[in-house]
C-alpha cells in the first residue's frame, strides 16, 4: 500500500484553521495547564493559539525540524498560525 502524507494544510485550509484555533481557545480554559505539548502532525497552530491567549503558559512542539523552526519564527503571530 503506498504511503500518502496528509498534512494539516490538506485537511484544514489556513482560514478554517484560524477559525478552529480561535473557537477551541475561546471554548476551553487552558489557564490551569502549566505546559501544553503538541506532538507532530501539523504546524503547531493550536499550540500557538494557546500560547498567544495565555502568555504565561509554556509549550513544547515535538515535530520535524523545519516545522519547529517555522513555529519559533511565527509562534507569537496569530496571522501565521
KACOR-V869498 format. One record per backbone hydrogen bond with DSSP energy under -1.0 kcal/mol. NH is the residue of the N-H (numbers start at 0). CO is the residue of the C=O. If there is no record, write none. Layout:
# KACOR-V869498
nh = [NH:NH]
co = [CO:CO]
This chain:
# KACOR-V869498
nh = [10:11:16:17:18:19:20:21:22:23:24:25:26:27:29:32:35:37:39:47:48:49:50:51:52:53:56:57:59:61:67:68:69:70:71:72:73:74:76:79]
co = [6:7:12:13:14:15:16:17:18:19:20:21:22:23:27:29:57:59:61:43:44:45:46:47:48:49:53:33:35:37:63:64:65:66:67:68:69:70:73:76]
